Amino acid sequence: MDGRAGGSFGGGERARKITDEPQFLDAPEHALVAEFFNYLEGKRGTREMADRADISPADLVRFLPNMIIAEAVNGGEDFRTRLFGTALVELLGEERTGKLLSEFAEENTIPTDQKAVQTRWLYITRKAFFGRKAIFLRVPFAASNRLYLVGHAISVPITAGGTEPAQTIGAMFITRADRQPN
């Protein structure tokens, strides 16, 4: 399913089908997701995955508010959040830096289905981590009953001085469900 409803919407734009499930994409559909991915691909070079030592925060300043870095715990059983950008904190109603993904939404200021949030974040992060490649997705805000918002996201596994994934690095950018991504 491509996530688009038939017919036109304002000015000939195609409306996105509103759904409560994340939709995995073959390629980024949002310009900032594509730019973030291209940066990481350049750092990866010919290796299977980029190494965290190759990634410079100075290169990613414009993405930092929308970024998440999660470090594997117990081989990927869970992940500890090392960075949770300020735009994500504001949007999701909870500071999640330092938390395990399995602890997400415990202190949300926005009414949210805690179990759904934890399950979704773990599933997406594990998919990138164990799949050993970047994943792109469109994520509706179903857990907070804000299906009018869609997150355009990327999650990429990275190494830490070796050849095995140690963390994931990702970003999410928000659009309205009835608009094409920028």
Disulfide bonds with the S-S distance in Angstrom:
none
